Amino acid sequence: MKGTNRFSTHKAAITLVVLLTVSLLSMGLSSPGVTGGPIGVIGSLLGSAQRGLSGAGSFIGSTVNSVRELGQLREDYEDLLEQLREYEAIERDIQDLEREILALRETLGFSQEITFANIPARVIARDPGNFFVTLTLNRGTRDGLQSDMPVIAVQEGRQGLVGRVKSVTSRTSVVKPIFDSSSYVAARLRDSRYDGLIQGGGIGTGALIMRYIPDSARAEIGYGDMIVTSGMSSVYPPGIQIGTIEAVHSRPYETSLEIEIASLLDFSRLEYVFVLAADSGEATE
């Protein structure tokens, strides 16, 4: 009774399986390419399954290969990017080198035009302080440098006074620039020939102030007039360009003028300078 009930419960599933089996056998027996009875049918079914599995395997293998190739392409792409960055860095180095060579050629040409014996040097450091900035050069006593030697530079084809050597070691030297508040330079108006004294305004202003020009000289001076060293000291030889007149002031009850000077040099961009061994004669402008 229980068996009958169990059969009734699974009657539909059993019937479906039987119908499918009969259908497959009929299809196999009716196919012209199938021989060998039921064994041939089973073989045909297995062959179809094998072909399906083989196709699936080929698809999976192709997909894996594609993923592997994609990973390799990404690695190649990263390598090419790294090479590109290296080439860009090399190109920047070449451009920097070309600019340095151009600056050295200009420096060498200017060095040959200086009437004084000179020692070319490179600025290797700047030491900021409260009121001034000192410049450190890559030359020292072994190169012939001594304290109080004047220092000049050239920018955009124009020479200008930088300052003087403050201290020296065997391989380096420190330069005090003319805009240092403790710096004084005996100077002269190049055209009108009036003498005065220039004092630095300190790093806070970067200004140069010329004093002791008589008030009566106002009518003979003008904006843009060149100011040079007068040679009225034991440090700076005459004729070195310093700057041009930027403003003129007169104080009540004073008999002298105060002149603001615009330096010919941009001290923040100094790279190469010339240390002069003071000699007779006047500097070439």
DRENMAR-108681 format. One line per 8 residues: number of its first residue (from 1); their letters; for each residue x, y, z of C-alpha. Coordinates in steps of 0.001 Angstrom, whole numbers, plus 500000, padded with zeros to 6 digits. Layout:
% DRENMAR-108681
NUM) A) X/Y/Z; ...
This chain:
% DRENMAR-108681
1) MKGTNRFS) 500000/500000/500000; 502881/502268/500845; 504678/501319/497588; 501544/502172/495633; 501310/505548/497320; 505024/506227/496646; 504595/505341/492981; 501590/507625/492757
9) THKAAITL) 503572/510447/494284; 506437/510190/491756; 504263/509051/488856; 504622/512330/486993; 508441/512437/487313; 508860/508804/486282; 506583/509306/483306; 508638/512355/482196
17) VVLLTVSL) 511902/510457/482416; 510480/507542/480395; 509145/509856/477710; 512467/511646/477408; 514346/508361/477142; 512009/507063/474447; 512272/510353/472555; 516035/510314/472599
25) LSMGLSSP) 516153/506676/471475; 513717/507436/468696; 515747/510405/467538; 518896/508331/467611; 517353/505417/465734; 515753/507645/463155; 518957/509599/462417; 520656/508298/459235
33) GVTGGPIG) 524137/508865/460619; 523525/506793/463762; 524211/503031/463751; 524617/500373/466332; 521261/500717/468104; 521050/502102/471564; 524829/502007/471975; 525193/504218/468929
41) VIGSLLGS) 522642/506612/470335; 524486/506837/473624; 527777/507312/471769; 526227/510073/469701; 524924/511773/472837; 528326/511485/474487; 530001/512897/471384; 527659/515882/471411
49) AQRGLSGA) 528384/516447/475096; 532121/516156/474441; 531937/518682/471640; 530000/521042/473893; 532520/520663/476671; 535380/521168/474209; 533789/524361/472930; 533270/525602/476466
57) GSFIGSTV) 536876/524781/477311; 538112/526645/474238; 536030/529681/475216; 537370/529636/478780; 540941/529212/477525; 540536/532081/475080; 539132/534281/477839; 542027/533460/480170
65) NSVRELGQ) 544524/534251/477400; 542766/537540/476702; 542946/538492/480371; 546635/537565/480453; 547322/539619/477315; 545425/542552/478800; 547591/542388/481929; 550744/542310/479779
73) LREDYEDL) 549512/545305/477794; 548962/547205/481041; 552505/546409/482193; 553873/547561/478820; 551825/550742/479120; 553242/551474/482575; 556773/550829/481282; 556222/553242/478388
81) LEQLREYE) 554903/555906/480769; 558001/555529/482948; 560255/555810/479887; 558349/558916/478788; 558885/560512/482206; 562594/559709/481984; 562830/561240/478498; 561030/564383/479711
89) AIERDIQD) 563476/564675/482625; 566415/564254/480224; 564955/566929/477939; 564633/569334/480885; 568233/568618/481873; 569361/569320/478306; 567462/572620/478261; 568983/573617/481612
97) LEREILAL) 572427/572685/480307; 571908/574757/477151; 570887/577770/479240; 573924/577298/481477; 576247/577026/478473; 574750/580222/477038; 575246/582007/480372; 578841/580749/480567
105) RETLGFSQ) 579555/581974/477044; 578178/585398/477933; 580189/585372/481141; 583390/584399/479335; 582884/587079/476701; 582311/589723/479352; 585322/588534/481351; 587579/589175/478354
113) EITFANIP) 586263/592745/478039; 587003/593754/481659; 590035/596003/481880; 590900/594661/485357; 592358/591282/486163; 589341/589266/487267; 588388/585884/488654; 585030/584454/487496
121) ARVIARDP) 583056/582801/490277; 579683/581169/490786; 577177/582007/493519; 576618/578795/495467; 574616/580045/498482; 572727/582982/499946; 572665/583554/503693; 569646/585632/504806
129) GNFFVTLT) 569916/587745/507909; 567895/590475/509567; 569198/593360/507481; 571285/591889/504687; 571991/588869/502524; 575492/587569/501961; 576481/585703/498828; 578795/582691/498992
137) LNRGTRDG) 581099/582077/496024; 582887/578904/494933; 586308/580628/494949; 588745/581210/497808; 592340/581968/498688; 593666/579146/496547; 592107/580980/493568; 593700/584296/494543
145) LQSDMPVI) 590778/585902/496397; 591332/588277/499302; 589128/590337/501583; 587794/593666/500245; 588157/592721/496578; 585336/594357/494555; 582763/592111/492909; 580783/592894/489752
153) AVQEGRQG) 578320/590974/487553; 576622/591206/484176; 572939/590766/483395; 571261/591263/480057; 574478/592698/478650; 574924/595318/481382; 577560/595278/484093; 576867/596382/487632
161) LVGRVKSV) 578494/596532/491032; 577635/593652/493380; 579707/594464/496476; 582973/593403/498033; 584518/590247/499439; 583858/590150/503176; 585663/586957/504221; 587611/584176/502519
169) TSRTSVVK) 588438/580521/503119; 590651/578320/501006; 587770/577211/498749; 584954/579733/499259; 584351/583408/499947; 581499/585535/501279; 580431/588733/499533; 578705/591686/501223
177) PIFDSSSY) 576363/593253/498620; 576077/597014/498224; 572472/597056/499480; 573665/595885/502918; 572787/598623/505403; 576413/598759/506574; 577761/599133/503045; 579096/602476/501736
185) VAARLRDS) 580313/603209/498202; 581996/606385/496998; 580050/607235/493841; 579721/609846/491101; 577046/611075/488713; 578632/610027/485427; 577499/612972/483314; 577401/615900/485750
193) RYDGLIQG) 580410/614556/487704; 578999/615321/491151; 580383/613074/493886; 578439/611525/496735; 578222/608539/499041; 575893/605567/498536; 574524/603606/501486; 572547/600385/501299
201) GGIGTGAL) 568974/600419/502515; 569042/596833/503793; 567323/593698/502525; 563924/594930/503643; 563980/597663/501012; 566802/596649/498679; 567244/600382/498108; 570402/602368/497407
209) IMRYIPDS) 570530/605951/498710; 573073/608514/497515; 573717/611513/499771; 575863/614650/499937; 574987/615879/496423; 574717/619694/496637; 571234/621113/496260; 572497/623354/493482
217) ARAEIGYG) 573012/620243/491298; 569239/619673/490917; 569086/621505/487594; 571857/619328/486137; 570598/615888/487073; 567593/613913/485891; 565828/610606/486176; 567700/607762/484528
225) DMIVTSGM) 571135/609369/484888; 573873/606784/485398; 575810/606580/488659; 579248/604948/488804; 581965/604378/491367; 584185/607438/491821; 587336/605616/492882; 587571/607840/495971
233) SSVYPPGI) 588287/604824/498172; 590739/601984/498424; 588088/599329/497655; 586293/600142/494410; 588091/601333/491279; 586484/604188/489311; 583930/603790/486541; 582005/600679/487673
241) QIGTIEAV) 578296/601169/486976; 575994/601014/489980; 572541/602129/488866; 570362/604975/487638; 568536/607831/489366; 565019/606770/490352; 563975/609687/492580; 565433/612924/493968
249) HSRPYETS) 564505/614362/497370; 565474/617560/499128; 564928/618174/502837; 563971/621535/504285; 566908/623424/505768; 569363/620933/504181; 571886/621893/501554; 572238/618438/499969
257) LEIEIASL) 570026/616138/497934; 569048/612550/498652; 568907/610382/495549; 567228/606977/495257; 569074/604644/492914; 567720/601701/490926; 570415/599039/490744; 571316/597658/487335
265) LDFSRLEY) 571339/594145/488798; 568610/591846/490051; 570448/590351/493023; 567898/587539/493394; 568984/586154/490005; 572750/586379/490340; 574507/583199/489242; 577973/584254/488081
273) VFVLAADS) 580113/587182/489232; 583622/588566/488693; 586011/589323/491524; 588321/592173/490517; 591967/592580/491361; 592007/596386/491581; 594308/597928/488996; 595051/601316/487522
281) GEATE) 592663/602812/485003; 588906/603148/484781; 586396/600376/484204; 584905/599909/480743; 581161/600560/480689
